[in-house]
Amino acid sequence: MKLIFATRPSALARWQTQWVIAALQAAHPGLECEEKIITTQGDKILDKPLPEIGGKGVFTQELESELLSGAVHCAVHSLKDLPVENPAGLTVGSIPARA
């Protein structure tokens, strides 16, 4: 089985995703993983304050949609980008130790 990880295109998001993938592959040799880069509204709208474009969800909604549709198996986020309440059907599965 190949795990597909949703991630944003930022350098930090890509690094975090690669870090999680490396940790999982170290624990499970042979595990296949793939990144699916998804551009969110927060990545596209750079000239307005967050509250004007939707607050915290602007960095997660597209990734959540991919999770709920089954197009990806998991997503890697900075915790600061997540809304206080998870959308129905989704949960925070892990918070790894700080790198």
C-alpha positions as CSV (number, residue, x, y, z in Angstrom):
1,M,0.0,0.0,0.0
2,K,1.1,3.5,-0.8
3,L,0.2,6.3,1.7
4,I,-0.6,9.6,0.0
5,F,0.1,12.7,2.1
6,A,-1.6,16.0,1.3
7,T,0.7,19.0,1.9
8,R,0.8,22.7,1.0
9,P,3.5,24.0,-1.4
10,S,5.4,26.1,1.2
11,A,8.9,25.1,2.0
12,L,8.0,24.5,5.7
13,A,5.0,22.3,4.8
14,R,7.1,20.3,2.4
15,W,9.8,19.9,5.0
16,Q,7.3,18.8,7.7
17,T,5.8,16.3,5.4
18,Q,9.1,14.8,4.4
19,W,10.1,14.6,8.1
20,V,6.9,12.6,8.9
21,I,7.4,10.4,5.9
22,A,11.0,9.7,6.9
23,A,9.9,8.8,10.5
24,L,7.2,6.5,9.3
25,Q,9.5,4.8,6.8
26,A,12.2,4.3,9.5
27,A,9.6,2.6,11.6
28,H,8.1,0.6,8.7
29,P,10.8,-0.3,6.2
30,G,9.3,-0.7,2.7
31,L,6.4,1.7,3.3
32,E,5.7,3.6,0.1
33,C,4.7,7.2,0.5
34,E,3.8,10.0,-1.9
35,E,3.3,13.7,-1.5
36,K,0.3,15.4,-3.1
37,I,0.9,19.2,-3.1
38,I,-2.3,21.1,-2.8
39,T,-2.5,24.9,-3.0
40,T,-5.0,26.4,-0.6
41,Q,-6.8,29.7,-0.6
42,G,-4.3,30.9,2.1
43,D,-1.5,30.2,-0.4
44,K,-3.2,32.0,-3.2
45,I,-4.5,35.2,-1.5
46,L,-1.4,37.0,-0.2
47,D,-2.6,40.6,-0.2
48,K,-5.3,40.4,2.5
49,P,-5.3,39.7,6.3
50,L,-6.4,36.2,7.3
51,P,-9.7,37.3,8.9
52,E,-10.8,38.9,5.6
53,I,-10.3,35.6,3.7
54,G,-11.6,33.1,6.2
55,G,-9.3,32.8,9.2
56,K,-7.5,29.6,10.1
57,G,-9.4,27.4,7.7
58,V,-7.9,29.1,4.6
59,F,-4.8,26.9,5.0
60,T,-6.7,23.6,5.5
61,Q,-10.0,23.5,3.7
62,E,-8.6,22.1,0.4
63,L,-6.6,19.5,2.2
64,E,-9.6,18.5,4.3
65,S,-11.7,18.1,1.2
66,E,-9.0,15.8,-0.3
67,L,-9.0,13.7,2.9
68,L,-12.8,13.4,3.0
69,S,-13.0,12.4,-0.6
70,G,-10.5,9.7,-0.1
71,A,-8.0,11.2,-2.6
72,V,-5.3,11.2,0.1
73,H,-4.8,9.2,3.3
74,C,-3.4,11.9,5.6
75,A,-2.3,15.5,5.7
76,V,0.5,17.2,7.5
77,H,-0.2,20.7,9.0
78,S,1.3,23.1,11.4
79,L,-1.0,22.9,14.4
80,K,-1.4,26.7,14.4
81,D,-3.2,26.4,11.0
82,L,-5.9,24.0,12.2
83,P,-9.3,25.2,13.3
84,V,-10.3,24.6,16.9
85,E,-12.9,22.0,15.9
86,N,-12.2,19.3,13.4
87,P,-14.6,18.9,10.5
88,A,-16.9,15.9,10.8
89,G,-15.1,12.8,9.8
90,L,-11.6,14.1,10.5
91,T,-9.4,13.9,13.5
92,V,-5.8,14.8,14.5
93,G,-4.1,11.5,14.3
94,S,-0.7,12.4,15.6
95,I,1.3,15.2,17.0
96,P,5.0,14.2,16.6
97,A,7.8,15.4,18.9
98,R,9.3,18.7,17.8
99,A,12.2,18.2,15.4
